[in-house]
Amino acid sequence: MAASTTTTDVFQSGKYKTMLITVDTSSSNLKNPPPKPLLNGTPAEVAEEFPVMVLLHGYMMDTSFYSQLIQHVSSHGYIMVAPQLYVASGNDSTEEINTAAAITNWLSQGLAAVLPSQVSANLAKLVLAGHSRGGKGAFALALGKSSTPLTLSFSALLGIDPVDGMAACCRNMQTNPPVLTYVPQSFDLNMPVMVIGSGLGEDRKYKIFPACAPKGLNHAEFFEECRSPAWHLVAKDYGHMDMLDDETKGMKGAATYCMCKNGSSREPMRRFVGGAAVAFLRAYLGGDDRDLMALKDTPDIAPVQITVEVRL
């Protein structure tokens, strides 16, 4: 990789104006509606082709909670596709993994119709990402754990504080289907991976509730099982939900502030996650690794205090 530089714009909004587009499964004007409702973020008012990222939401989360993060990444020249995989779900994530595969397969036939007319999607540069349980789902899909065969290939994988299970009473439990193997570098992914972790995710906010990202089921173990090239960035003083929108509405939205230990503000963590994602994509999709190497060599350029571990 190239020599690093400490000048980077990834933590600020990019040069593209963006728009959020909601797509329903029953849209009468679509010949090929998506299998699940979507929240898409896309550059607007420009005739260009852009890479695509599929973002899988966390457990019991609404895609709307990721609006500001989606717009940050989109402003740097990426199309974001965030499916609402479910409204409520149990401990088994098999169905949502299969649904994520169906959404991925739909992209080649249906995405163009829900984008601005002048915007084109480059599905040869397709990225899979997920937060929390959605991060586990992203790894599962990339590892071929879906019963729905994929018709498209992923170029890179991003896990945003991924969690493979839950803390119950005094022990941790994986949810089905399990992804973590507890064997170092056992993931056969054949693509670059970035794992972003939260330093406070392992801590309980209240004694009566388990940690949102328990030790042994969280980002650290996911990175441990990744082969090179793999990046592990951890925000020391921020929590499992701190990359979400400042305002998350409804009972679910209130729970994002109540259930997990949080940092002082969501805005710095959200800019960090969005910026790290953009640096990662620029390096492995665009061939420009200056921002990513700057994060490695000068981590204090990030808007939050981070640690960086790299396996190249």
MOQUILIN-V69021 format. One record per pair of residues at least 12 apart in sequence whose C-alpha atoms are under 6 Angstrom apart, sorted by the first residue. I is the first residue (numbers start at 1). J is the second residue. Records with the same first field share a line. If there is no record, write none. Layout:
I = J + J
This chain:
4 = 290 + 293 + 294
5 = 290 + 294
6 = 294
8 = 291
10 = 275
11 = 271 + 275
13 = 72 + 75
14 = 75 + 76
16 = 43 + 75
17 = 43 + 44
18 = 42 + 43 + 44 + 75
19 = 41 + 42
20 = 40 + 41
21 = 39 + 40
22 = 38 + 39
23 = 37 + 38
24 = 37
25 = 37
32 = 110
37 = 83 + 84
38 = 82 + 83
39 = 82
40 = 80 + 81 + 82
41 = 70 + 74 + 79 + 80
42 = 74 + 79
43 = 74
47 = 118 + 119
48 = 119
49 = 120 + 121 + 122
50 = 78 + 121 + 122
51 = 78 + 122 + 125
52 = 78 + 79 + 80 + 126
53 = 80 + 126 + 127 + 128
54 = 81 + 82 + 128 + 129
55 = 82 + 129 + 130
56 = 130 + 134
57 = 131 + 134
58 = 131 + 132 + 133 + 134
59 = 133
60 = 88
63 = 84
65 = 244 + 245 + 248
66 = 244 + 245
68 = 245
69 = 274
73 = 274
91 = 175
92 = 175 + 176
93 = 176
97 = 137 + 146
98 = 146 + 148
105 = 151
125 = 155
126 = 154 + 155
127 = 154 + 155 + 156 + 157
128 = 157
129 = 157 + 158 + 159
130 = 159 + 160
131 = 160 + 161 + 162
132 = 161 + 162 + 163
133 = 163
135 = 159 + 162
136 = 162 + 163 + 164
156 = 191 + 192
157 = 193
158 = 193 + 194 + 195
159 = 195
160 = 196
161 = 196 + 197 + 219
162 = 218 + 219
163 = 213 + 217 + 218
164 = 217
167 = 210
184 = 224 + 225
185 = 225 + 226 + 227
186 = 225
187 = 225 + 226
192 = 229 + 230
193 = 230
194 = 230 + 231 + 232
195 = 232
196 = 232 + 233 + 234
197 = 219 + 234
198 = 234 + 235 + 238 + 239 + 240
199 = 235 + 236 + 237 + 238
200 = 238 + 239
201 = 213 + 239 + 240
202 = 214 + 215
205 = 260 + 261
212 = 260
228 = 311 + 312
229 = 311 + 312
230 = 310 + 311
231 = 310
232 = 308 + 309
233 = 307 + 308
234 = 306 + 307
235 = 305 + 306
236 = 305 + 306
237 = 263
238 = 262 + 263
239 = 261 + 262 + 263
242 = 266 + 269
243 = 266 + 269 + 270
268 = 303
272 = 303
279 = 291 + 292
